[in-house]
Amino acid sequence: MKIGFIGLGNMASAMIGGILTKGIKRPDQLVGTDCMPDSRDRAQEIYQIQITETNADTVKEADMIFLSVKPQFYEEVIREIKDLVRPDQIFVSIAPGKTISWIGSIFEKEIKLVRCMPNTPALVGEGCTGVCASPNVTEDELDEVMTILSSFGKASVVKENLMDAVVGVSGSSPAYVFMFIEAMADAAVAAGMPRNQAYEFAAQSVYGSAKMVLETGKHPGVLKDMVCSPGGTTIEAVRILEEKGFRSAVMEAVLGCVEKSKKM
C-alpha cells in the first residue's frame, strides 16, 4: 500500500517521520505534494519520499491519502481531486470540525474515510490522536490506519460525536500546557533561577507528572494528594490555584475550544 500526503507541513512531517522511523513503510512507498515549493523540497531532502507537482498526481499514485491541509482549504482540494477517486482508496482527514458527512458531501460520492485529530507532540513521537471512520471502512483498513497513527504516539478510536471533545482535550491542549510551563518558568525566574534552567525544570516536571498518570493508572487527584503534605508548601500552592479559579479556567477553556470546533 502506497501512502500519499496532500500537504507537507508540520503534521504531515511528523506522520512521515513516524512511519519511516518505525519501519512501517519505505521512503519509496510514500508520496506527497504541497502548494509551497519549500515544503516539497524539505520533505524530499529530509525523508527522500516521492514528490509530485499536483494534488491530482498524488491521488493517482497513492492507495491511502492523508488530507493534511488546513480546514479552510479542504473544499478546494477535494473538488480538485474528487473525480480521480478509486473505490478502493482510503482518505484520512486531520481537519478539526469537518465531519465525515460534510467531507463526503464535497466528494459527492461514497468514499472510504477516516477522520482523525492528531496533536503537535506527534513531532516528537508523543502525539495523541482520536480516530473515527465511515461505515464502509473495513476493520482491516482501520487497523492499517491505526498502525500509521500509532507510529508517532497514541491513537484511540472514539465516536464521531466526541471528536470536538478530542480537539479540546488533546488537539489544542498542547498550547495550554506550553502556557503552564511558561508561567511556572517565569515564576522560577522571578525567584532567581536562570531562564533556561527554569524551562527545563518546569517542562520535565510536567513530562514526569503526565507519565505518572499514564503508567500508574492512579487518579490524578490521588497523585496530587501524594505530593500535598499537611501544612506544607504544595498544599499552599494548591490553595492559591483553587482561589484563583485554576481548574475552572481550564475547564472553561477546553469547553470553549470544543464549541469553536463544532462551528468550524
BATOR-149812 format. One record per residue (C-alpha): residue number from 1; x, y, z. Coordinates in steps of 0.1 Angstrom, whole numbers, padded with zeros to 4 digits. Each point is the difference from the previous one (the first is absolute). Layout:
<rec><seq>NUM</seq><xx>X</xx><yy>Y</yy><zz>Z</zz></rec>
...
***
This chain:
<rec><seq>1</seq><xx>0000</xx><yy>0000</yy><zz>0000</zz></rec>
<rec><seq>2</seq><xx>0014</xx><yy>0034</yy><zz>-0010</zz></rec>
<rec><seq>3</seq><xx>-0008</xx><yy>0029</yy><zz>0023</zz></rec>
<rec><seq>4</seq><xx>-0005</xx><yy>0036</yy><zz>-0014</zz></rec>
<rec><seq>5</seq><xx>0000</xx><yy>0034</yy><zz>0017</zz></rec>
<rec><seq>6</seq><xx>-0018</xx><yy>0030</yy><zz>-0013</zz></rec>
<rec><seq>7</seq><xx>0017</xx><yy>0027</yy><zz>0020</zz></rec>
<rec><seq>8</seq><xx>0036</xx><yy>-0005</yy><zz>0014</zz></rec>
<rec><seq>9</seq><xx>-0001</xx><yy>0023</yy><zz>0030</zz></rec>
<rec><seq>10</seq><xx>0010</xx><yy>-0007</yy><zz>0036</zz></rec>
<rec><seq>11</seq><xx>-0027</xx><yy>-0026</yy><zz>0007</zz></rec>
<rec><seq>12</seq><xx>0006</xx><yy>-0019</yy><zz>-0033</zz></rec>
<rec><seq>13</seq><xx>0038</xx><yy>0001</yy><zz>0008</zz></rec>
<rec><seq>14</seq><xx>-0007</xx><yy>-0015</yy><zz>0034</zz></rec>
<rec><seq>15</seq><xx>-0020</xx><yy>-0028</yy><zz>-0015</zz></rec>
<rec><seq>16</seq><xx>0026</xx><yy>-0007</yy><zz>-0027</zz></rec>
<rec><seq>17</seq><xx>0028</xx><yy>0000</yy><zz>0026</zz></rec>
<rec><seq>18</seq><xx>-0019</xx><yy>-0024</yy><zz>0022</zz></rec>
<rec><seq>19</seq><xx>-0009</xx><yy>-0024</yy><zz>-0029</zz></rec>
<rec><seq>20</seq><xx>0037</xx><yy>-0001</yy><zz>-0011</zz></rec>
<rec><seq>21</seq><xx>0015</xx><yy>-0002</yy><zz>0035</zz></rec>
<rec><seq>22</seq><xx>-0023</xx><yy>-0030</yy><zz>0009</zz></rec>
<rec><seq>23</seq><xx>0008</xx><yy>-0017</yy><zz>-0033</zz></rec>
<rec><seq>24</seq><xx>-0037</xx><yy>-0001</yy><zz>-0010</zz></rec>
<rec><seq>25</seq><xx>0008</xx><yy>0011</yy><zz>-0035</zz></rec>
<rec><seq>26</seq><xx>0030</xx><yy>0008</yy><zz>-0021</zz></rec>
<rec><seq>27</seq><xx>0006</xx><yy>0035</yy><zz>-0015</zz></rec>
<rec><seq>28</seq><xx>-0009</xx><yy>-0014</yy><zz>-0035</zz></rec>
<rec><seq>29</seq><xx>-0034</xx><yy>-0010</yy><zz>0014</zz></rec>
<rec><seq>30</seq><xx>-0008</xx><yy>0036</yy><zz>0010</zz></rec>
<rec><seq>31</seq><xx>-0011</xx><yy>0028</yy><zz>-0024</zz></rec>
<rec><seq>32</seq><xx>-0010</xx><yy>0036</yy><zz>0007</zz></rec>
<rec><seq>33</seq><xx>-0005</xx><yy>0035</yy><zz>-0013</zz></rec>
<rec><seq>34</seq><xx>-0004</xx><yy>0035</yy><zz>0014</zz></rec>
<rec><seq>35</seq><xx>-0009</xx><yy>0033</yy><zz>-0016</zz></rec>
<rec><seq>36</seq><xx>0032</xx><yy>0015</yy><zz>0015</zz></rec>
<rec><seq>37</seq><xx>0032</xx><yy>-0010</yy><zz>-0018</zz></rec>
<rec><seq>38</seq><xx>0020</xx><yy>0003</yy><zz>0032</zz></rec>
<rec><seq>39</seq><xx>-0022</xx><yy>-0026</yy><zz>0017</zz></rec>
<rec><seq>40</seq><xx>0004</xx><yy>-0024</yy><zz>-0029</zz></rec>
<rec><seq>41</seq><xx>0038</xx><yy>0005</yy><zz>-0001</zz></rec>
<rec><seq>42</seq><xx>0003</xx><yy>-0005</yy><zz>0037</zz></rec>
<rec><seq>43</seq><xx>-0020</xx><yy>-0032</yy><zz>0000</zz></rec>
<rec><seq>44</seq><xx>0020</xx><yy>-0014</yy><zz>-0029</zz></rec>
<rec><seq>45</seq><xx>0033</xx><yy>0010</yy><zz>0016</zz></rec>
<rec><seq>46</seq><xx>-0007</xx><yy>-0013</yy><zz>0035</zz></rec>
<rec><seq>47</seq><xx>-0021</xx><yy>-0031</yy><zz>-0007</zz></rec>
<rec><seq>48</seq><xx>0009</xx><yy>-0009</yy><zz>-0036</zz></rec>
<rec><seq>49</seq><xx>-0037</xx><yy>-0006</yy><zz>-0008</zz></rec>
<rec><seq>50</seq><xx>-0015</xx><yy>0004</yy><zz>-0035</zz></rec>
<rec><seq>51</seq><xx>-0012</xx><yy>0035</yy><zz>-0007</zz></rec>
<rec><seq>52</seq><xx>-0026</xx><yy>0009</yy><zz>-0025</zz></rec>
<rec><seq>53</seq><xx>-0008</xx><yy>0034</yy><zz>-0015</zz></rec>
<rec><seq>54</seq><xx>-0038</xx><yy>-0002</yy><zz>0005</zz></rec>
<rec><seq>55</seq><xx>-0026</xx><yy>-0014</yy><zz>0024</zz></rec>
<rec><seq>56</seq><xx>-0015</xx><yy>-0020</yy><zz>-0029</zz></rec>
<rec><seq>57</seq><xx>0034</xx><yy>-0017</yy><zz>-0006</zz></rec>
<rec><seq>58</seq><xx>0002</xx><yy>-0011</yy><zz>0037</zz></rec>
<rec><seq>59</seq><xx>-0036</xx><yy>-0014</yy><zz>-0001</zz></rec>
<rec><seq>60</seq><xx>0009</xx><yy>-0020</yy><zz>-0032</zz></rec>
<rec><seq>61</seq><xx>0031</xx><yy>-0015</yy><zz>0017</zz></rec>
<rec><seq>62</seq><xx>-0014</xx><yy>-0008</yy><zz>0035</zz></rec>
<rec><seq>63</seq><xx>-0023</xx><yy>-0025</yy><zz>0016</zz></rec>
<rec><seq>64</seq><xx>-0004</xx><yy>0019</yy><zz>0032</zz></rec>
<rec><seq>65</seq><xx>-0001</xx><yy>0038</yy><zz>-0001</zz></rec>
<rec><seq>66</seq><xx>0004</xx><yy>0023</yy><zz>0030</zz></rec>
<rec><seq>67</seq><xx>-0017</xx><yy>0033</yy><zz>-0005</zz></rec>
<rec><seq>68</seq><xx>0025</xx><yy>0020</yy><zz>0021</zz></rec>
<rec><seq>69</seq><xx>-0009</xx><yy>0035</yy><zz>-0011</zz></rec>
<rec><seq>70</seq><xx>-0017</xx><yy>0027</yy><zz>0022</zz></rec>
<rec><seq>71</seq><xx>-0038</xx><yy>-0004</yy><zz>0003</zz></rec>
<rec><seq>72</seq><xx>-0007</xx><yy>0031</yy><zz>-0020</zz></rec>
<rec><seq>73</seq><xx>0016</xx><yy>-0016</yy><zz>-0031</zz></rec>
<rec><seq>74</seq><xx>-0019</xx><yy>-0033</yy><zz>0003</zz></rec>
<rec><seq>75</seq><xx>-0028</xx><yy>0009</yy><zz>-0024</zz></rec>
<rec><seq>76</seq><xx>0024</xx><yy>0013</yy><zz>-0027</zz></rec>
<rec><seq>77</seq><xx>0023</xx><yy>-0030</yy><zz>0002</zz></rec>
<rec><seq>78</seq><xx>-0028</xx><yy>-0026</yy><zz>0000</zz></rec>
<rec><seq>79</seq><xx>-0017</xx><yy>0016</yy><zz>-0030</zz></rec>
<rec><seq>80</seq><xx>0033</xx><yy>-0002</yy><zz>-0018</zz></rec>
<rec><seq>81</seq><xx>0004</xx><yy>-0038</yy><zz>0006</zz></rec>
<rec><seq>82</seq><xx>-0035</xx><yy>-0014</yy><zz>0004</zz></rec>
<rec><seq>83</seq><xx>-0003</xx><yy>-0013</yy><zz>-0035</zz></rec>
<rec><seq>84</seq><xx>0032</xx><yy>-0020</yy><zz>0003</zz></rec>
<rec><seq>85</seq><xx>-0010</xx><yy>-0020</yy><zz>0031</zz></rec>
<rec><seq>86</seq><xx>0001</xx><yy>-0038</yy><zz>-0004</zz></rec>
<rec><seq>87</seq><xx>-0025</xx><yy>-0022</yy><zz>0020</zz></rec>
<rec><seq>88</seq><xx>0029</xx><yy>-0017</yy><zz>0019</zz></rec>
<rec><seq>89</seq><xx>0018</xx><yy>0031</yy><zz>0012</zz></rec>
<rec><seq>90</seq><xx>-0001</xx><yy>0011</yy><zz>0036</zz></rec>
<rec><seq>91</seq><xx>0000</xx><yy>0037</yy><zz>0009</zz></rec>
<rec><seq>92</seq><xx>0011</xx><yy>0013</yy><zz>0034</zz></rec>
<rec><seq>93</seq><xx>-0011</xx><yy>0034</yy><zz>0012</zz></rec>
<rec><seq>94</seq><xx>0019</xx><yy>0019</yy><zz>0027</zz></rec>
<rec><seq>95</seq><xx>-0022</xx><yy>0031</yy><zz>0000</zz></rec>
<rec><seq>96</seq><xx>-0019</xx><yy>0012</yy><zz>0031</zz></rec>
<rec><seq>97</seq><xx>-0037</xx><yy>0006</yy><zz>-0004</zz></rec>
<rec><seq>98</seq><xx>-0003</xx><yy>-0017</yy><zz>-0034</zz></rec>
<rec><seq>99</seq><xx>-0024</xx><yy>-0030</yy><zz>0005</zz></rec>
<rec><seq>100</seq><xx>0000</xx><yy>-0032</yy><zz>-0020</zz></rec>
<rec><seq>101</seq><xx>-0034</xx><yy>0011</yy><zz>-0014</zz></rec>
<rec><seq>102</seq><xx>0013</xx><yy>0034</yy><zz>-0011</zz></rec>
<rec><seq>103</seq><xx>0031</xx><yy>-0014</yy><zz>-0016</zz></rec>
<rec><seq>104</seq><xx>-0020</xx><yy>-0026</yy><zz>-0018</zz></rec>
<rec><seq>105</seq><xx>-0024</xx><yy>0026</yy><zz>-0013</zz></rec>
<rec><seq>106</seq><xx>0029</xx><yy>0019</yy><zz>-0016</zz></rec>
<rec><seq>107</seq><xx>0013</xx><yy>-0032</yy><zz>-0017</zz></rec>
<rec><seq>108</seq><xx>-0036</xx><yy>-0005</yy><zz>-0012</zz></rec>
<rec><seq>109</seq><xx>0005</xx><yy>-0038</yy><zz>0002</zz></rec>
<rec><seq>110</seq><xx>0004</xx><yy>-0027</yy><zz>0025</zz></rec>
<rec><seq>111</seq><xx>0037</xx><yy>-0002</yy><zz>0010</zz></rec>
<rec><seq>112</seq><xx>0019</xx><yy>-0019</yy><zz>0027</zz></rec>
<rec><seq>113</seq><xx>0007</xx><yy>0027</yy><zz>0025</zz></rec>
<rec><seq>114</seq><xx>0018</xx><yy>0000</yy><zz>0033</zz></rec>
<rec><seq>115</seq><xx>-0002</xx><yy>0032</yy><zz>0021</zz></rec>
<rec><seq>116</seq><xx>0027</xx><yy>0006</yy><zz>0026</zz></rec>
<rec><seq>117</seq><xx>0013</xx><yy>0028</yy><zz>0022</zz></rec>
<rec><seq>118</seq><xx>0037</xx><yy>-0002</yy><zz>0008</zz></rec>
<rec><seq>119</seq><xx>0019</xx><yy>0026</yy><zz>0020</zz></rec>
<rec><seq>120</seq><xx>0034</xx><yy>0016</yy><zz>-0003</zz></rec>
<rec><seq>121</seq><xx>0020</xx><yy>-0022</yy><zz>0024</zz></rec>
<rec><seq>122</seq><xx>-0002</xx><yy>-0024</yy><zz>-0029</zz></rec>
<rec><seq>123</seq><xx>0031</xx><yy>0020</yy><zz>-0011</zz></rec>
<rec><seq>124</seq><xx>0020</xx><yy>-0017</yy><zz>0028</zz></rec>
<rec><seq>125</seq><xx>-0018</xx><yy>-0034</yy><zz>-0002</zz></rec>
<rec><seq>126</seq><xx>-0023</xx><yy>0007</yy><zz>0029</zz></rec>
<rec><seq>127</seq><xx>-0032</xx><yy>0010</yy><zz>-0018</zz></rec>
<rec><seq>128</seq><xx>-0035</xx><yy>-0009</yy><zz>0011</zz></rec>
<rec><seq>129</seq><xx>-0026</xx><yy>-0006</yy><zz>-0028</zz></rec>
<rec><seq>130</seq><xx>-0037</xx><yy>-0006</yy><zz>0001</zz></rec>
<rec><seq>131</seq><xx>-0014</xx><yy>-0021</yy><zz>-0029</zz></rec>
<rec><seq>132</seq><xx>-0034</xx><yy>-0008</yy><zz>-0015</zz></rec>
<rec><seq>133</seq><xx>-0009</xx><yy>-0015</yy><zz>-0034</zz></rec>
<rec><seq>134</seq><xx>-0028</xx><yy>-0002</yy><zz>-0025</zz></rec>
<rec><seq>135</seq><xx>-0021</xx><yy>-0033</yy><zz>0001</zz></rec>
<rec><seq>136</seq><xx>0016</xx><yy>-0012</yy><zz>-0033</zz></rec>
<rec><seq>137</seq><xx>0035</xx><yy>-0001</yy><zz>0014</zz></rec>
<rec><seq>138</seq><xx>0008</xx><yy>-0036</yy><zz>0009</zz></rec>
<rec><seq>139</seq><xx>0016</xx><yy>-0012</yy><zz>0032</zz></rec>
<rec><seq>140</seq><xx>0032</xx><yy>-0009</yy><zz>-0018</zz></rec>
<rec><seq>141</seq><xx>0001</xx><yy>0035</yy><zz>-0017</zz></rec>
<rec><seq>142</seq><xx>-0006</xx><yy>0017</yy><zz>0033</zz></rec>
<rec><seq>143</seq><xx>0028</xx><yy>-0021</yy><zz>0016</zz></rec>
<rec><seq>144</seq><xx>0024</xx><yy>0011</yy><zz>-0028</zz></rec>
<rec><seq>145</seq><xx>-0008</xx><yy>0037</yy><zz>0008</zz></rec>
<rec><seq>146</seq><xx>0003</xx><yy>-0005</yy><zz>0037</zz></rec>
<rec><seq>147</seq><xx>0034</xx><yy>-0016</yy><zz>-0005</zz></rec>
<rec><seq>148</seq><xx>0012</xx><yy>0031</yy><zz>-0018</zz></rec>
<rec><seq>149</seq><xx>-0015</xx><yy>0024</yy><zz>0025</zz></rec>
<rec><seq>150</seq><xx>0015</xx><yy>-0020</yy><zz>0029</zz></rec>
<rec><seq>151</seq><xx>0035</xx><yy>0005</yy><zz>-0016</zz></rec>
<rec><seq>152</seq><xx>0002</xx><yy>0035</yy><zz>0015</zz></rec>
<rec><seq>153</seq><xx>-0018</xx><yy>-0004</yy><zz>0033</zz></rec>
<rec><seq>154</seq><xx>-0033</xx><yy>-0014</yy><zz>0014</zz></rec>
<rec><seq>155</seq><xx>-0031</xx><yy>-0005</yy><zz>-0022</zz></rec>
<rec><seq>156</seq><xx>-0035</xx><yy>-0009</yy><zz>0013</zz></rec>
<rec><seq>157</seq><xx>-0033</xx><yy>-0006</yy><zz>-0018</zz></rec>
<rec><seq>158</seq><xx>-0028</xx><yy>0023</yy><zz>0012</zz></rec>
<rec><seq>159</seq><xx>-0036</xx><yy>0006</yy><zz>-0011</zz></rec>
<rec><seq>160</seq><xx>-0002</xx><yy>0029</yy><zz>-0025</zz></rec>
<rec><seq>161</seq><xx>-0021</xx><yy>0020</yy><zz>0024</zz></rec>
<rec><seq>162</seq><xx>0030</xx><yy>0002</yy><zz>0023</zz></rec>
<rec><seq>163</seq><xx>0024</xx><yy>0013</yy><zz>-0026</zz></rec>
<rec><seq>164</seq><xx>-0006</xx><yy>0036</yy><zz>0011</zz></rec>
<rec><seq>165</seq><xx>0008</xx><yy>-0010</yy><zz>0036</zz></rec>
<rec><seq>166</seq><xx>0032</xx><yy>-0016</yy><zz>-0014</zz></rec>
<rec><seq>167</seq><xx>0009</xx><yy>0034</yy><zz>-0015</zz></rec>
<rec><seq>168</seq><xx>-0005</xx><yy>0017</yy><zz>0034</zz></rec>
<rec><seq>169</seq><xx>0018</xx><yy>-0025</yy><zz>0022</zz></rec>
<rec><seq>170</seq><xx>0028</xx><yy>-0012</yy><zz>-0024</zz></rec>
<rec><seq>171</seq><xx>0002</xx><yy>0018</yy><zz>-0033</zz></rec>
<rec><seq>172</seq><xx>0002</xx><yy>0035</yy><zz>0014</zz></rec>
<rec><seq>173</seq><xx>0012</xx><yy>-0008</yy><zz>0035</zz></rec>
<rec><seq>174</seq><xx>0038</xx><yy>0002</yy><zz>-0006</zz></rec>
<rec><seq>175</seq><xx>-0005</xx><yy>0037</yy><zz>-0002</zz></rec>
<rec><seq>176</seq><xx>-0015</xx><yy>0001</yy><zz>0035</zz></rec>
<rec><seq>177</seq><xx>0029</xx><yy>-0022</yy><zz>0013</zz></rec>
<rec><seq>178</seq><xx>0026</xx><yy>0022</yy><zz>-0016</zz></rec>
<rec><seq>179</seq><xx>-0016</xx><yy>0030</yy><zz>0017</zz></rec>
<rec><seq>180</seq><xx>0001</xx><yy>-0018</yy><zz>0033</zz></rec>
<rec><seq>181</seq><xx>0037</xx><yy>-0009</yy><zz>-0004</zz></rec>
<rec><seq>182</seq><xx>0008</xx><yy>0036</yy><zz>-0010</zz></rec>
<rec><seq>183</seq><xx>-0019</xx><yy>0014</yy><zz>0030</zz></rec>
<rec><seq>184</seq><xx>0018</xx><yy>-0024</yy><zz>0024</zz></rec>
<rec><seq>185</seq><xx>0034</xx><yy>0009</yy><zz>-0015</zz></rec>
<rec><seq>186</seq><xx>-0008</xx><yy>0037</yy><zz>0002</zz></rec>
<rec><seq>187</seq><xx>-0006</xx><yy>-0004</yy><zz>0037</zz></rec>
<rec><seq>188</seq><xx>0032</xx><yy>-0019</yy><zz>0005</zz></rec>
<rec><seq>189</seq><xx>0019</xx><yy>0028</yy><zz>-0018</zz></rec>
<rec><seq>190</seq><xx>-0017</xx><yy>0025</yy><zz>0023</zz></rec>
<rec><seq>191</seq><xx>0013</xx><yy>-0021</yy><zz>0029</zz></rec>
<rec><seq>192</seq><xx>0036</xx><yy>0002</yy><zz>-0015</zz></rec>
<rec><seq>193</seq><xx>0004</xx><yy>-0031</yy><zz>-0022</zz></rec>
<rec><seq>194</seq><xx>0016</xx><yy>0004</yy><zz>-0034</zz></rec>
<rec><seq>195</seq><xx>-0026</xx><yy>-0001</yy><zz>-0028</zz></rec>
<rec><seq>196</seq><xx>0014</xx><yy>-0030</yy><zz>-0019</zz></rec>
<rec><seq>197</seq><xx>0002</xx><yy>-0020</yy><zz>0032</zz></rec>
<rec><seq>198</seq><xx>-0035</xx><yy>0011</yy><zz>0010</zz></rec>
<rec><seq>199</seq><xx>-0015</xx><yy>-0013</yy><zz>-0033</zz></rec>
<rec><seq>200</seq><xx>0018</xx><yy>-0033</yy><zz>0005</zz></rec>
<rec><seq>201</seq><xx>-0013</xx><yy>-0005</yy><zz>0036</zz></rec>
<rec><seq>202</seq><xx>-0036</xx><yy>0010</yy><zz>-0010</zz></rec>
<rec><seq>203</seq><xx>-0001</xx><yy>-0021</yy><zz>-0031</zz></rec>
<rec><seq>204</seq><xx>0015</xx><yy>-0031</yy><zz>0016</zz></rec>
<rec><seq>205</seq><xx>-0025</xx><yy>0003</yy><zz>0029</zz></rec>
<rec><seq>206</seq><xx>-0029</xx><yy>0001</yy><zz>-0024</zz></rec>
<rec><seq>207</seq><xx>0014</xx><yy>-0029</yy><zz>-0020</zz></rec>
<rec><seq>208</seq><xx>0007</xx><yy>-0021</yy><zz>0031</zz></rec>
<rec><seq>209</seq><xx>-0034</xx><yy>0007</yy><zz>0015</zz></rec>
<rec><seq>210</seq><xx>-0018</xx><yy>-0009</yy><zz>-0032</zz></rec>
<rec><seq>211</seq><xx>0020</xx><yy>-0033</yy><zz>-0002</zz></rec>
<rec><seq>212</seq><xx>-0011</xx><yy>-0008</yy><zz>0036</zz></rec>
<rec><seq>213</seq><xx>-0036</xx><yy>0004</yy><zz>-0010</zz></rec>
<rec><seq>214</seq><xx>0004</xx><yy>-0023</yy><zz>-0030</zz></rec>
<rec><seq>215</seq><xx>0022</xx><yy>-0026</yy><zz>0016</zz></rec>
<rec><seq>216</seq><xx>-0014</xx><yy>-0003</yy><zz>0035</zz></rec>
<rec><seq>217</seq><xx>-0037</xx><yy>0001</yy><zz>-0010</zz></rec>
<rec><seq>218</seq><xx>-0007</xx><yy>0019</yy><zz>0031</zz></rec>
<rec><seq>219</seq><xx>-0026</xx><yy>0029</yy><zz>0001</zz></rec>
<rec><seq>220</seq><xx>0017</xx><yy>0034</yy><zz>-0004</zz></rec>
<rec><seq>221</seq><xx>-0016</xx><yy>0011</yy><zz>0033</zz></rec>
<rec><seq>222</seq><xx>0017</xx><yy>-0029</yy><zz>0018</zz></rec>
<rec><seq>223</seq><xx>0034</xx><yy>0009</yy><zz>-0015</zz></rec>
<rec><seq>224</seq><xx>-0006</xx><yy>0036</yy><zz>0009</zz></rec>
<rec><seq>225</seq><xx>-0007</xx><yy>-0010</yy><zz>0036</zz></rec>
<rec><seq>226</seq><xx>0032</xx><yy>-0020</yy><zz>0002</zz></rec>
<rec><seq>227</seq><xx>0019</xx><yy>0033</yy><zz>-0005</zz></rec>
<rec><seq>228</seq><xx>-0020</xx><yy>0021</yy><zz>0024</zz></rec>
<rec><seq>229</seq><xx>0015</xx><yy>-0005</yy><zz>0035</zz></rec>
<rec><seq>230</seq><xx>-0021</xx><yy>0015</yy><zz>0029</zz></rec>
<rec><seq>231</seq><xx>0008</xx><yy>0037</yy><zz>0005</zz></rec>
<rec><seq>232</seq><xx>0027</xx><yy>-0002</yy><zz>-0028</zz></rec>
<rec><seq>233</seq><xx>0010</xx><yy>0020</yy><zz>-0029</zz></rec>
<rec><seq>234</seq><xx>-0019</xx><yy>-0019</yy><zz>-0027</zz></rec>
<rec><seq>235</seq><xx>-0034</xx><yy>0002</yy><zz>0017</zz></rec>
<rec><seq>236</seq><xx>0006</xx><yy>0038</yy><zz>0004</zz></rec>
<rec><seq>237</seq><xx>0006</xx><yy>0002</yy><zz>-0038</zz></rec>
<rec><seq>238</seq><xx>-0031</xx><yy>-0021</yy><zz>-0007</zz></rec>
<rec><seq>239</seq><xx>-0021</xx><yy>0022</yy><zz>0023</zz></rec>
<rec><seq>240</seq><xx>0011</xx><yy>0031</yy><zz>-0020</zz></rec>
<rec><seq>241</seq><xx>-0008</xx><yy>-0018</yy><zz>-0033</zz></rec>
<rec><seq>242</seq><xx>-0034</xx><yy>-0008</yy><zz>0012</zz></rec>
<rec><seq>243</seq><xx>-0006</xx><yy>0035</yy><zz>0013</zz></rec>
<rec><seq>244</seq><xx>0010</xx><yy>0014</yy><zz>-0035</zz></rec>
<rec><seq>245</seq><xx>-0024</xx><yy>-0024</yy><zz>-0017</zz></rec>
<rec><seq>246</seq><xx>0027</xx><yy>-0021</yy><zz>-0017</zz></rec>
<rec><seq>247</seq><xx>-0022</xx><yy>-0031</yy><zz>-0007</zz></rec>
<rec><seq>248</seq><xx>-0030</xx><yy>0020</yy><zz>-0010</zz></rec>
<rec><seq>249</seq><xx>0021</xx><yy>0021</yy><zz>-0024</zz></rec>
<rec><seq>250</seq><xx>0014</xx><yy>-0032</yy><zz>-0016</zz></rec>
<rec><seq>251</seq><xx>-0035</xx><yy>-0016</yy><zz>-0003</zz></rec>
<rec><seq>252</seq><xx>-0014</xx><yy>0032</yy><zz>-0016</zz></rec>
<rec><seq>253</seq><xx>0029</xx><yy>0002</yy><zz>-0024</zz></rec>
<rec><seq>254</seq><xx>-0005</xx><yy>-0036</yy><zz>-0012</zz></rec>
<rec><seq>255</seq><xx>-0037</xx><yy>0003</yy><zz>-0003</zz></rec>
<rec><seq>256</seq><xx>0004</xx><yy>0033</yy><zz>-0020</zz></rec>
<rec><seq>257</seq><xx>0024</xx><yy>-0019</yy><zz>-0023</zz></rec>
<rec><seq>258</seq><xx>-0026</xx><yy>-0028</yy><zz>-0004</zz></rec>
<rec><seq>259</seq><xx>-0027</xx><yy>0025</yy><zz>-0009</zz></rec>
<rec><seq>260</seq><xx>0022</xx><yy>0018</yy><zz>-0025</zz></rec>
<rec><seq>261</seq><xx>0009</xx><yy>-0034</yy><zz>-0016</zz></rec>
<rec><seq>262</seq><xx>-0037</xx><yy>-0007</yy><zz>-0005</zz></rec>
<rec><seq>263</seq><xx>-0005</xx><yy>0032</yy><zz>-0019</zz></rec>
<rec><seq>264</seq><xx>0029</xx><yy>-0004</yy><zz>-0024</zz></rec>
***
